[in-house]
Amino acid sequence: RRNATTPPGFSGKARLGSINAITQGAEGDEVAVRAFGREMPGYLRGRVFTSYEKGEWAPGGDLEKAEVAKPDADEDSFGMVEIPGRTAAGDMVLDIYPSRRYGANYFLPLSAAAFDTASAAVQRQLGDTFTSQRQSTARGYLAHLSQEPATSRAEETGLFSSLPEDMTLLEALDQTIAALPETEEFPDRKAAALAQYFARNFTYSTSSSFDYNSDLVRQFLLTERKGHCEFFASAGCLLLRRMGYSARYVTGFVCEERNGVGGYWLARNKHAHAWVEMLDASGSWVICEFTPPGGVPQPGENSGAAALGEYGRSIWERLR
């Protein structure tokens, strides 16, 4: 049965700083997600958000009950949830096990087309992220991946273009856009120019001196010019929208650490991250990384005694 809560940053709202809080402190090295598959999972999406207001993102849209196609009436059997408009590509799969702390969430790559789950009650949120309403996802689920791009559905696209009404924030966005180098009017070119601008003029930092009585993104752009991934992703998303492109704010984990003993991938709490997905010229969603390289979790591999101990824990967690 469900034995998990949804941590801040992956729940109904995401206050700037909630993801950074997960990465800090003694719990930063604890494993959050394990993934078994041939290819490196990379960005695993936990939640997509649409609207920003005063330092906080909200998901928007209505929650939908996702159909779980189970082969029989056994409550503990696995059934499949299909993501509309996606086609799975044969043997491209990831077997994913979140820790119990994140047992309400399905962390899935943007390329996911479907997933097998033991939960009979699954909710779909706007942007194709999912939560379990009963069994914990720590039991594991099998993600079926697609080789096709993740295209936008007509009923959702307009929801990822909204901007806050705060005129001082809109002015800050306009000032930043005016400072960007000239590029061709293509979404990917604009996103690349923005990422380059951030890398050259801003600093990644997990500590800051923001005034929480004033808009955080405005301060980030005009005065602080430093911050963690949530600030870069929030500002990047709003700037793209101000330039006329559809973009969405995403929270999840970067799963790129390999356990050399067990041959699987893992993300730790310190690998929690925020990024942007933008609708490109072909109508497909693509990942945009606006956080400077020093603030993005990097690929790595562990072996030896530490990896052996972690491999043992992974076996124990899956048998519990």
Number of C-alpha atoms within 10 A of each C-alpha: 11 15 15 20 14 14 17 16 27 22 19 16 19 25 16 22 19 17 26 21 16 19 19 14 10 9 13 16 14 14 18 24 25 24 27 19 15 12 13 18 26 20 24 23 25 26 28 29 27 22 19 22 15 17 19 19 21 17 23 17 13 9 12 12 14 19 16 19 14 19 10 10 8 10 12 14 14 20 20 22 22 19 17 10 11 18 17 20 14 10 9 15 23 24 16 25 25 25 24 19 17 23 27 28 30 28 28 29 23 22 21 26 25 21 24 20 27 24 25 24 15 23 17 18 21 19 24 17 20 25 26 22 20 17 21 26 29 26 19 21 24 19 27 25 23 21 14 15 14 18 15 16 13 8 7 12 15 13 20 24 20 17 18 12 10 12 9 11 22 17 12 18 23 14 13 16 17 10 10 14 11 11 12 9 9 11 20 16 14 21 22 14 17 22 18 17 17 21 16 10 9 18 18 20 13 16 11 12 9 15 9 10 8 12 17 21 30 22 19 20 21 13 10 16 19 21 24 23 27 29 26 27 25 25 23 29 29 28 23 23 19 18 15 12 21 23 30 30 27 31 26 25 29 27 25 23 22 22 21 16 18 16 15 22 26 26 27 23 23 23 28 28 28 31 27 27 23 24 23 20 11 10 15 15 21 17 16 20 20 28 27 19 11 11 17 19 19 13 13 11 15 14 16 10 10 11 18 16 12 17 19 12 13 18 11 10 15 12 8 7
